[in-house]
Amino acid sequence: MSGKTELAHKDLRSLRDHLRSIHLAAASFEPLTPRPPIIDTSIDDEDTQWRSENVPGMRLLKEAIKGDLDRLEALLEKSPSADFSSISTNSPYLLAVWNEVLCATYPVVAIFRAFDAHGEGSTQQRSRPKNGGKAQGGQPGVKIDVVCNGGAQWIRVNTIKNSRILAELREIDSYETDSDSDTDDGAGYHQPSLAQKEFDNSLLRTGRALLASSKENPVPGTNRSPQVTLRLTRLDPAEPGVDPHVQLGERSLDNTTALPRNPAHVRNLQPTLRVNLDLSTIIALVSDLTHAPLPRDVQEASARFQPSEKYLEWKRQRITTSQSAKQKTTEQGAEDKWEPSVHARALTAQVMQEMAKGLLEEMRDRLFGASPAAARDVQFWTTAEVRDRAQRILSKIGGPGELRRADALFPAAESEAVSLEFREAQYWRESRYAQGFVPIVPIHVYPSSEPPSYANASALVGDDLSPSGAAQTPFFITLATTCRHILAQETVPHPRALPLSVINEASEIQRASVTKANPRLTAHTVQSLLWGAELGWTTLTANKSSAKAIWRDMKGAREAGKLDVDRDDRQEGGLGAITADVAALWIVDPRSLAEGQRADCNN
């Protein structure tokens, strides 16, 4: 084996090892995207709950790397003594794309993405790309290797060498020379010529196609064209240019400044002192679970919610009244057997969560634990729809203490003249916490179902409803815009809504209307979220399923380009980009109305 062959083998083995390491890294790649400004202290919080999904196109990159790796390993294994000095491989391109993924400005939103374009040079991507991307089906368009910065930047990798550029120039020169000869010798005889009418080459055509496509495909939710970067990894000019849109050489992780020094998921998020409350939180604040003395152990907690005979008899009568004759035989036995034990277990689990850390303790610690003087600035707000629905629910299944607390929070019209001190005393009566532990009383009610847009925020009367600076940050803007899109569509009855006859006869609670855009979200929940988003206030919720549903809708709307989130002072970045560490959502564990289900309840 010659020295040249040994050197080629050494280089190929090094390339193989590099491909192996990258393939393993790509398999476990997690996009470096900022966590959304959501405080989640619920018991079932999972580390992956608020992560972004895998980057579209990552699978194609992994498959392309694996394909090159398999071919290289097979070649080295079958022909250990062959001369591979002129082997053709797509690895340099794949390695360069991987480096761009690692060094790109977060968040990376796509790899090997094809964009429509009808300008010059756009048809060059009609065939299936070598990198494993999908065939373009003959449609004009350009391929972008890495889409990053939340869609605001496109990166195209080109591995063309100096020798290829020189060959193109020689070809152009030969056409020019032939054309000149024909002109001199033809004496007026015109022959078709392949000579270009102006200087051009493959790089210039690629650049024009990229710019044309960027103009036709603005950043989702804006009217701005994405920034285009053409990275030439294998060109080595004697005098490098200064154009920032053309970058030479491969990216180095050691030199990059794109990676954040302080990833957003390690931020210390804080709620605003004015807190927006949804229905689930109102229920939790009046719940017996939140205020009653805690059980000493699991056994006592379980015994607290063993249903009494009086409760079971009431439940049987309720089922009998609400079920039709056809359903009664098949469903009543299952309901009698299933409901009490399941509901008791759920309440036991909730009181165990309260034993770990009480809701009011958590609110106090996060809102003003480090600065007790801030307690005087804390305010709680909710919508009239939430107040009214909470009162309807409590009138049906609330216990005496829960009803008293609700009356203290939302006094009836005839008793509004009752002093604030009396209402506070009523709320904290029989609570395990001292009066004023958290300044919950009074809960303020917004003047309308939906807030004015941020641009019309001056329509809100008084300083109490002035938006915070967080209202101008991308996450809050996106949340508000998504809520408005959802509410712009009609609301529909809940899929499991009860007939009116059942509501009237059995004193049942009708399920809240849901949004047509997303049946997982009730209208009053979206209205609550909208108020918090427009004001830049933290929304406190015990409804984690709704929080996840609105988060999915936000990402879906952003990716579909349905959002118009441009405000004068918005920052670049994805959904989670935000300068101030202000929490948009604060998720806690639910606390159901439980007083009526206690074994020692006589009502």
C-alpha positions as CSV (number, residue, x, y, z in Angstrom):
1,M,0.0,0.0,0.0
2,S,1.5,3.3,-1.1
3,G,1.9,6.3,1.2
4,K,-0.8,8.2,-0.7
5,T,-3.3,5.3,-0.2
6,E,-2.5,5.0,3.5
7,L,-3.1,8.7,3.9
8,A,-6.5,8.4,2.0
9,H,-7.4,5.5,4.3
10,K,-6.5,7.6,7.4
11,D,-8.6,10.5,6.2
12,L,-11.6,8.3,5.4
13,R,-11.4,6.5,8.8
14,S,-11.3,9.9,10.5
15,L,-14.3,11.0,8.4
16,R,-16.1,7.8,9.3
17,D,-15.5,8.4,13.0
18,H,-16.7,12.0,12.7
19,L,-19.9,10.8,10.9
20,R,-20.5,8.2,13.7
21,S,-20.2,10.8,16.4
22,I,-22.5,13.2,14.6
23,H,-25.1,10.5,13.9
24,L,-25.2,9.7,17.6
25,A,-25.5,13.4,18.5
26,A,-28.2,14.0,16.0
27,A,-30.2,11.1,17.4
28,S,-30.4,12.8,20.8
29,F,-30.5,16.4,19.5
30,E,-32.8,18.7,21.4
31,P,-33.5,22.1,19.8
32,L,-32.0,24.9,21.9
33,T,-35.1,27.0,22.1
34,P,-36.1,29.2,25.1
35,R,-38.7,27.7,27.4
36,P,-41.9,29.7,27.3
37,P,-42.5,32.0,30.3
38,I,-44.6,29.5,32.1
39,I,-44.3,28.7,35.8
40,D,-45.4,25.1,36.3
41,T,-45.5,23.9,39.9
42,S,-48.0,21.1,39.4
43,I,-47.2,17.7,40.7
44,D,-47.3,16.0,37.3
45,D,-44.9,18.5,35.8
46,E,-42.7,16.7,33.3
47,D,-39.4,18.1,32.0
48,T,-40.6,17.7,28.4
49,Q,-44.0,19.4,29.0
50,W,-43.1,22.8,27.5
51,R,-40.3,21.8,25.2
52,S,-40.5,22.4,21.5
53,E,-41.0,19.3,19.3
54,N,-38.2,17.9,17.2
55,V,-37.0,20.2,14.4
56,P,-38.7,19.4,11.1
57,G,-36.1,18.0,8.8
58,M,-33.8,16.6,11.5
59,R,-34.9,13.1,10.6
60,L,-33.9,13.7,7.0
61,L,-30.5,14.9,8.1
62,K,-30.0,11.9,10.3
63,E,-31.0,9.5,7.5
64,A,-28.6,11.2,5.1
65,I,-25.7,11.0,7.5
66,K,-26.5,7.4,8.2
67,G,-26.6,6.6,4.5
68,D,-23.2,8.2,3.9
69,L,-21.8,6.4,7.0
70,D,-23.1,3.0,5.9
71,R,-21.6,3.4,2.4
72,L,-18.2,4.5,3.8
73,E,-18.1,1.6,6.3
74,A,-19.0,-0.9,3.6
75,L,-16.3,0.5,1.3
76,L,-13.6,0.4,3.9
77,E,-14.5,-3.1,5.0
78,K,-14.7,-4.7,1.5
79,S,-11.7,-3.0,-0.1
80,P,-9.1,-2.4,2.7
81,S,-6.2,-2.0,0.2
82,A,-8.0,0.0,-2.6
83,D,-7.0,3.5,-3.6
84,F,-9.8,5.8,-2.3
85,S,-8.0,9.1,-3.0
86,S,-10.7,10.1,-5.5
87,I,-13.8,8.8,-3.7
88,S,-16.9,10.9,-4.0
89,T,-18.9,11.6,-0.9
90,N,-21.6,14.0,0.3
91,S,-20.2,14.1,3.8
92,P,-18.6,17.5,3.6
93,Y,-22.0,19.0,2.9
94,L,-23.8,17.1,5.6
95,L,-21.1,18.0,8.2
96,A,-21.4,21.6,7.2
97,V,-25.2,21.5,7.6
98,W,-24.8,19.9,11.1
99,N,-22.4,22.7,12.1
100,E,-24.9,25.3,11.0
101,V,-27.6,23.6,13.1
102,L,-25.4,23.7,16.2
103,C,-24.3,27.3,15.6
104,A,-27.5,28.8,14.3
105,T,-29.3,31.6,16.2
106,Y,-32.0,29.8,18.2
107,P,-34.7,28.7,17.7
108,V,-34.0,26.5,14.7
109,V,-37.4,25.8,13.1
110,A,-36.5,23.7,10.1
111,I,-33.8,21.8,8.2
112,F,-33.9,21.1,4.5
113,R,-36.9,23.3,4.0
114,A,-38.1,24.0,0.5
115,F,-39.7,27.4,-0.2
116,D,-41.8,28.4,-3.2
117,A,-40.2,30.9,-5.5
118,H,-40.8,31.8,-9.1
119,G,-37.8,34.0,-9.8
120,E,-34.7,33.3,-11.9
121,G,-32.8,30.2,-10.7
122,S,-35.7,28.8,-8.7
123,T,-36.1,25.7,-10.8
124,Q,-32.7,24.3,-9.8
125,Q,-34.3,22.4,-6.9
126,R,-36.8,20.4,-8.9
127,S,-34.9,17.1,-8.6
128,R,-34.5,15.2,-5.4
129,P,-31.6,16.8,-3.4
130,K,-28.7,14.7,-2.4
131,N,-29.0,15.6,1.2
132,G,-32.1,13.3,1.7
133,G,-34.7,16.0,1.2
134,K,-38.0,15.3,-0.5
135,A,-38.3,15.7,-4.2
136,Q,-39.9,19.0,-5.2
137,G,-42.3,17.3,-7.7
138,G,-41.2,19.6,-10.5
139,Q,-42.4,22.8,-8.7
140,P,-40.1,25.8,-8.7
141,G,-38.6,26.6,-5.4
142,V,-35.4,26.9,-3.4
143,K,-34.0,24.7,-0.7
144,I,-32.9,26.2,2.6
145,D,-30.6,24.1,4.7
146,V,-31.3,25.7,8.1
147,V,-34.1,28.0,9.0
148,C,-33.3,29.6,12.3
149,N,-33.9,32.7,14.5
150,G,-37.6,31.8,14.7
151,G,-37.8,31.9,10.8
152,A,-36.1,35.2,10.5
153,Q,-32.9,33.8,9.1
154,W,-32.2,31.4,6.2
155,I,-28.9,29.6,5.8
156,R,-27.8,27.9,2.6
157,V,-24.7,25.8,2.6
158,N,-22.7,25.4,-0.6
159,T,-19.6,23.2,-0.8
160,I,-18.4,24.4,-4.2
161,K,-14.6,24.5,-4.6
162,N,-12.2,27.0,-6.2
163,S,-11.5,24.5,-8.9
164,R,-15.2,24.3,-9.8
165,I,-15.5,28.1,-10.0
166,L,-12.4,28.3,-12.2
167,A,-13.9,25.7,-14.5
168,E,-17.1,27.7,-14.9
169,L,-15.0,30.8,-15.6
170,R,-12.9,28.9,-18.2
171,E,-16.1,27.7,-19.8
172,I,-17.5,31.2,-20.0
173,D,-14.2,32.5,-21.4
174,S,-14.2,29.8,-24.1
175,Y,-17.7,30.8,-25.2
176,E,-16.6,34.4,-25.3
177,T,-13.5,33.5,-27.4
178,D,-15.5,31.4,-29.8
179,S,-18.1,34.2,-30.2
180,D,-15.4,36.7,-30.9
181,S,-13.8,34.4,-33.6
182,D,-17.2,33.8,-35.2
183,T,-17.8,37.6,-35.4
184,D,-14.4,38.2,-37.0
185,D,-14.5,35.4,-39.5
186,G,-18.2,35.2,-40.3
187,A,-18.4,38.5,-42.3
188,G,-22.0,39.1,-41.5
189,Y,-23.0,35.4,-41.2
190,H,-24.8,34.9,-37.9
191,Q,-24.5,31.6,-36.0
192,P,-26.4,30.6,-32.8
193,S,-24.0,31.1,-29.9
194,L,-23.9,29.6,-26.4
195,A,-22.0,32.6,-25.1
196,Q,-23.7,34.3,-22.1
197,K,-24.9,37.8,-22.6
198,E,-23.6,38.9,-19.2
199,F,-21.2,37.5,-16.6
200,D,-22.9,34.8,-14.6
201,N,-22.2,31.5,-12.7
202,S,-23.9,29.0,-10.5
203,L,-23.2,31.0,-7.3
204,L,-24.8,34.1,-8.6
205,R,-27.8,32.2,-9.8
206,T,-28.2,30.6,-6.4
207,G,-27.9,34.0,-4.7
208,R,-30.6,35.5,-6.9
209,A,-32.9,32.5,-6.3
210,L,-32.5,32.8,-2.6
211,L,-33.2,36.5,-2.5
212,A,-36.2,36.1,-4.8
213,S,-37.6,33.4,-2.5
214,S,-37.0,35.4,0.6
215,K,-39.1,38.3,-0.8
216,E,-41.9,35.9,-1.6
217,N,-41.8,34.2,1.8
218,P,-41.8,36.7,4.6
219,V,-41.1,35.8,8.2
220,P,-44.3,34.2,9.6
221,G,-46.6,36.8,11.1
222,T,-44.6,39.7,9.7
223,N,-44.1,41.6,6.4
224,R,-40.3,41.3,6.6
225,S,-38.2,39.1,4.4
226,P,-35.9,36.7,6.2
227,Q,-32.2,37.4,6.3
228,V,-30.3,35.1,3.9
229,T,-26.9,33.8,4.5
230,L,-25.0,31.8,1.9
231,R,-22.2,29.8,3.5
232,L,-19.4,28.8,1.2
233,T,-17.5,26.2,3.2
234,R,-14.7,25.2,0.7
235,L,-13.8,28.4,-1.1
236,D,-10.5,30.0,-0.2
237,P,-10.1,33.4,-1.9
238,A,-6.9,35.3,-1.6
239,E,-8.9,38.4,-0.5
240,P,-12.0,37.6,1.5
241,G,-14.9,39.9,0.9
242,V,-16.8,41.9,3.4
243,D,-20.4,41.0,2.5
244,P,-22.1,39.7,5.7
245,H,-24.5,37.7,3.7
246,V,-21.7,35.6,2.2
247,Q,-19.6,33.7,4.8
248,L,-16.6,31.6,4.0
249,G,-15.4,28.4,5.7
250,E,-17.1,26.1,8.2
251,R,-18.6,27.3,11.4
252,S,-16.7,26.6,14.6
253,L,-18.4,26.0,17.9
254,D,-15.5,27.7,19.7
255,N,-15.9,31.0,17.9
256,T,-19.7,31.2,17.5
257,T,-21.6,33.9,19.5
258,A,-25.0,32.5,18.5
259,L,-25.4,30.1,21.4
260,P,-27.0,31.8,24.4
261,R,-24.9,32.1,27.5
262,N,-27.9,31.9,29.7
263,P,-30.6,29.6,28.2
264,A,-34.1,30.7,28.8
265,H,-35.1,27.5,30.6
266,V,-32.9,28.4,33.5
267,R,-34.5,31.8,34.1
268,N,-36.0,32.8,37.4
269,L,-39.5,33.6,36.2
270,Q,-41.6,35.8,38.5
271,P,-45.4,36.5,38.4
272,T,-46.7,40.1,38.1
273,L,-48.1,41.7,41.2
274,R,-51.4,42.0,39.4
275,V,-52.6,38.5,38.8
276,N,-55.3,37.4,36.4
277,L,-57.4,34.5,37.7
278,D,-59.4,31.9,35.7
279,L,-62.3,29.8,36.9
280,S,-60.1,26.9,38.1
281,T,-58.2,29.3,40.4
282,I,-61.4,30.9,41.8
283,I,-62.7,27.4,42.7
284,A,-59.3,26.6,44.3
285,L,-59.3,29.8,46.4
286,V,-62.6,29.0,48.0
287,S,-62.1,25.2,48.2
288,D,-62.2,23.4,51.6
289,L,-59.0,21.7,50.5
290,T,-57.1,25.0,50.5
291,H,-58.3,26.2,54.0
292,A,-59.2,23.2,56.1
293,P,-56.6,21.8,58.7
294,L,-54.4,19.2,57.0
295,P,-54.7,15.5,57.7
296,R,-51.7,14.0,59.6
297,D,-51.1,11.1,57.1
298,V,-52.4,9.3,54.0
299,Q,-54.8,7.2,56.0
300,E,-56.5,10.2,57.6
301,A,-56.6,11.9,54.2
302,S,-58.3,8.9,52.7
303,A,-60.8,8.6,55.5
304,R,-61.7,12.3,55.2
305,F,-63.4,11.7,51.9
306,Q,-65.1,8.3,52.4
307,P,-68.7,9.1,51.1
308,S,-71.4,9.0,53.7
309,E,-74.7,7.1,53.3
310,K,-76.5,10.5,53.0
311,Y,-74.2,11.5,50.1
312,L,-74.6,8.1,48.4
313,E,-78.4,8.3,48.7
314,W,-78.4,11.9,47.3
315,K,-76.2,10.7,44.4
316,R,-78.5,7.8,43.6
317,Q,-81.5,10.1,43.4
318,R,-79.5,12.5,41.2
319,I,-78.6,9.7,38.8
320,T,-82.1,8.4,38.7
321,T,-83.5,11.8,37.9
322,S,-80.9,12.6,35.2
323,Q,-80.8,9.3,33.4
324,S,-83.4,8.1,30.9
325,A,-85.2,4.9,31.5
326,K,-83.2,3.2,28.7
327,Q,-79.9,4.2,30.4
328,K,-80.8,3.6,34.0
329,T,-80.3,-0.1,34.2
330,T,-76.9,-0.2,32.5
331,E,-75.4,3.0,33.8
332,Q,-76.7,3.4,37.3
333,G,-74.9,0.3,38.7
334,A,-71.7,1.3,37.1
335,E,-72.0,4.9,38.4
336,D,-72.8,3.8,42.0
337,K,-69.8,1.5,41.9
338,W,-67.4,3.8,40.2
339,E,-68.1,7.4,41.1
340,P,-67.7,7.6,44.9
341,S,-64.4,5.7,45.0
342,V,-62.9,7.5,42.1
343,H,-64.0,10.9,43.3
344,A,-62.8,10.1,46.8
345,R,-59.4,9.1,45.5
346,A,-59.1,12.3,43.4
347,L,-59.9,14.4,46.5
348,T,-57.4,12.5,48.6
349,A,-54.7,13.1,45.9
350,Q,-55.5,16.8,45.9
351,V,-55.3,17.1,49.7
352,M,-52.0,15.2,49.6
353,Q,-50.7,17.9,47.1
354,E,-51.9,20.5,49.6
355,M,-49.9,18.8,52.3
356,A,-46.8,19.0,50.2
357,K,-47.2,22.8,49.8
358,G,-50.3,24.8,50.2
359,L,-51.7,26.9,47.3
360,L,-51.8,30.0,49.5
361,E,-48.2,29.5,50.7
362,E,-47.0,29.2,47.1
363,M,-48.8,32.4,46.2
364,R,-47.4,34.3,49.1
365,D,-43.8,33.0,48.5
366,R,-43.8,33.9,44.8
367,L,-45.7,37.2,44.9
368,F,-44.1,38.9,47.9
369,G,-42.2,36.4,50.0
370,A,-38.9,38.1,49.3
371,S,-40.4,41.6,49.8
372,P,-43.3,41.7,52.2
373,A,-43.8,45.4,51.5
374,A,-44.9,44.4,48.0
375,A,-48.1,42.8,49.4
376,R,-49.8,46.2,49.3
377,D,-49.5,46.3,45.5
378,V,-50.9,42.8,44.9
379,Q,-54.2,42.7,43.1
380,F,-56.3,39.8,41.7
381,W,-58.6,40.2,38.8
382,T,-61.1,38.0,36.9
383,T,-63.9,38.3,34.3
384,A,-67.6,38.6,35.1
385,E,-68.2,35.3,33.2
386,V,-65.8,33.5,35.5
387,R,-67.4,35.1,38.6
388,D,-70.9,34.2,37.4
389,R,-70.1,30.6,36.5
390,A,-68.2,30.1,39.8
391,Q,-71.3,31.2,41.7
392,R,-73.5,28.9,39.7
393,I,-71.2,25.9,40.5
394,L,-71.0,26.8,44.1
395,S,-74.7,27.1,44.5
396,K,-75.1,23.5,43.3
397,I,-72.2,21.7,45.0
398,G,-70.4,24.1,47.3
399,G,-70.3,23.5,51.1
400,P,-71.2,26.2,53.7
401,G,-67.7,27.4,54.2
402,E,-67.0,27.4,50.4
403,L,-70.2,29.5,49.8
404,R,-69.2,31.9,52.5
405,R,-65.8,32.5,51.0
406,A,-67.3,33.0,47.6
407,D,-69.7,35.6,49.0
408,A,-66.8,37.4,50.6
409,L,-64.9,37.5,47.2
410,F,-68.0,38.4,45.2
411,P,-70.7,39.9,47.4
412,A,-74.2,40.1,46.1
413,A,-75.5,43.4,44.8
414,E,-77.6,44.1,47.9
415,S,-74.6,43.5,50.2
416,E,-71.9,45.4,48.3
417,A,-72.0,48.1,51.0
418,V,-70.5,45.6,53.4
419,S,-67.1,46.7,54.6
420,L,-63.9,45.3,53.2
421,E,-62.8,44.3,56.7
422,F,-66.0,42.2,57.2
423,R,-65.5,40.5,53.9
424,E,-61.9,39.7,54.8
425,A,-63.0,38.2,58.1
426,Q,-65.7,36.1,56.4
427,Y,-63.1,34.8,53.8
428,W,-60.5,33.8,56.4
429,R,-63.0,32.4,59.0
430,E,-62.2,28.8,59.9
431,S,-59.1,28.8,57.7
432,R,-55.9,27.4,58.9
433,Y,-54.2,30.6,57.7
434,A,-54.2,33.9,59.5
435,Q,-56.4,36.7,58.1
436,G,-54.7,38.6,55.3
437,F,-52.1,35.8,54.7
438,V,-52.5,36.7,51.0
439,P,-54.4,39.9,50.1
440,I,-57.1,38.0,48.1
441,V,-60.0,40.1,49.1
442,P,-61.3,41.9,47.1
443,I,-61.1,40.2,43.7
444,H,-61.6,42.8,41.0
445,V,-63.8,42.2,38.0
446,Y,-62.9,43.5,34.5
447,P,-65.3,45.9,32.9
448,S,-66.0,43.7,29.8
449,S,-65.7,40.1,28.6
450,E,-62.8,40.9,26.3
451,P,-60.2,43.7,26.6
452,P,-59.4,46.3,24.0
453,S,-56.4,45.5,21.9
454,Y,-53.0,46.8,23.1
455,A,-53.2,49.6,20.5
456,N,-56.4,50.8,22.2
457,A,-55.3,50.2,25.8
458,S,-56.0,53.8,26.6
459,A,-59.7,52.8,26.5
460,L,-59.2,51.1,29.9
461,V,-60.1,53.5,32.7
462,G,-57.8,54.0,35.7
463,D,-54.3,53.0,36.6
464,D,-55.4,49.7,38.0
465,L,-55.8,48.3,34.4
466,S,-52.6,49.8,32.9
467,P,-50.7,47.2,30.8
468,S,-47.2,46.2,32.0
469,G,-44.1,46.3,29.9
470,A,-44.4,42.5,29.4
471,A,-47.5,43.1,27.2
472,Q,-45.1,44.2,24.4
473,T,-43.0,41.1,24.4
474,P,-43.4,38.4,21.8
475,F,-44.9,35.6,23.9
476,F,-47.6,37.9,25.3
477,I,-48.3,39.3,21.8
478,T,-48.6,35.8,20.4
479,L,-50.9,34.6,23.2
480,A,-53.2,37.6,22.8
481,T,-53.3,37.2,19.0
482,T,-54.0,33.5,19.3
483,C,-56.8,34.1,21.8
484,R,-58.4,36.7,19.5
485,H,-58.3,34.3,16.5
486,I,-60.0,31.6,18.6
487,L,-62.7,34.0,19.9
488,A,-63.3,35.4,16.5
489,Q,-65.0,32.1,15.6
490,E,-68.3,31.2,17.1
491,T,-68.7,29.2,20.3
492,V,-70.6,25.9,20.3
493,P,-72.2,23.8,23.0
494,H,-69.9,21.4,24.8
495,P,-69.8,18.0,23.1
496,R,-71.2,16.4,26.2
497,A,-73.7,19.2,27.0
498,L,-76.8,18.1,29.0
499,P,-80.4,18.5,27.7
500,L,-82.2,21.4,29.1
501,S,-84.8,19.1,30.7
502,V,-82.1,17.4,32.7
503,I,-80.7,20.8,33.8
504,N,-84.0,21.9,35.0
505,E,-85.2,18.7,36.6
506,A,-82.0,17.5,38.3
507,S,-80.4,20.9,39.2
508,E,-77.4,19.8,37.1
509,I,-74.7,22.3,36.1
510,Q,-74.5,22.8,32.3
511,R,-71.1,22.4,30.8
512,A,-69.6,25.7,29.6
513,S,-69.7,26.5,25.9
514,V,-66.5,25.6,24.0
515,T,-64.7,27.4,21.1
516,K,-65.3,26.1,17.6
517,A,-61.6,26.6,16.8
518,N,-60.6,24.3,19.7
519,P,-63.2,22.3,21.6
520,R,-60.7,21.7,24.4
521,L,-60.9,25.4,25.3
522,T,-64.0,27.0,26.9
523,A,-64.9,30.5,25.9
524,H,-64.5,31.9,29.4
525,T,-61.0,30.3,29.7
526,V,-59.8,32.0,26.4
527,Q,-61.3,35.3,27.5
528,S,-59.4,35.1,30.8
529,L,-56.2,34.3,29.0
530,L,-56.8,37.2,26.6
531,W,-57.1,39.7,29.4
532,G,-53.9,38.5,31.0
533,A,-52.0,38.6,27.6
534,E,-53.2,42.1,26.6
535,L,-52.3,43.6,30.0
536,G,-49.0,41.7,30.3
537,W,-50.2,40.1,33.6
538,T,-49.6,36.6,34.9
539,T,-52.6,34.3,34.5
540,L,-52.8,31.9,37.5
541,T,-54.6,28.7,36.5
542,A,-55.2,25.2,37.9
543,N,-56.3,24.0,34.4
544,K,-53.2,22.5,32.9
545,S,-55.0,20.9,30.0
546,S,-56.2,24.3,28.8
547,A,-52.7,25.8,29.2
548,K,-51.3,23.0,27.0
549,A,-54.1,23.4,24.5
550,I,-53.5,27.2,24.1
551,W,-49.7,26.5,23.9
552,R,-50.3,24.1,21.0
553,D,-52.5,26.6,19.2
554,M,-49.9,29.3,19.6
555,K,-47.2,27.2,18.0
556,G,-49.6,26.0,15.2
557,A,-50.7,29.6,14.4
558,R,-47.1,30.8,14.4
559,E,-45.9,28.0,12.0
560,A,-48.9,28.6,9.7
561,G,-48.1,32.3,9.5
562,K,-51.5,33.4,10.9
563,L,-50.1,35.7,13.5
564,D,-49.4,39.4,13.1
565,V,-47.2,40.0,16.0
566,D,-45.3,43.1,14.9
567,R,-45.2,45.9,17.4
568,D,-42.8,48.7,17.3
569,D,-40.6,47.3,20.1
570,R,-40.9,43.6,19.7
571,Q,-37.7,41.6,19.8
572,E,-36.5,39.0,17.3
573,G,-36.9,35.4,18.2
574,G,-39.4,32.6,18.7
575,L,-42.4,32.3,20.9
576,G,-40.4,32.2,24.0
577,A,-38.2,35.2,23.3
578,I,-38.8,37.7,26.1
579,T,-36.5,40.2,27.8
580,A,-38.1,40.5,31.2
581,D,-38.4,37.3,33.3
582,V,-42.2,37.8,33.7
583,A,-44.3,34.7,33.7
584,A,-47.3,34.7,31.3
585,L,-48.9,31.6,32.8
586,W,-48.6,30.1,36.3
587,I,-49.9,26.6,36.6
588,V,-50.8,25.1,40.0
589,D,-52.5,21.9,41.0
590,P,-56.3,21.9,41.1
591,R,-58.3,22.1,44.3
592,S,-61.9,20.9,43.8
593,L,-64.9,21.8,45.9
594,A,-64.6,19.2,48.6
595,E,-66.6,20.3,51.7
596,G,-69.8,18.5,50.6
597,Q,-67.9,15.3,50.0
598,R,-66.3,15.1,53.4
599,A,-67.3,12.1,55.5
600,D,-68.1,14.4,58.5
601,C,-70.3,16.7,56.4
602,N,-73.9,16.8,57.7
603,N,-75.2,18.8,54.7
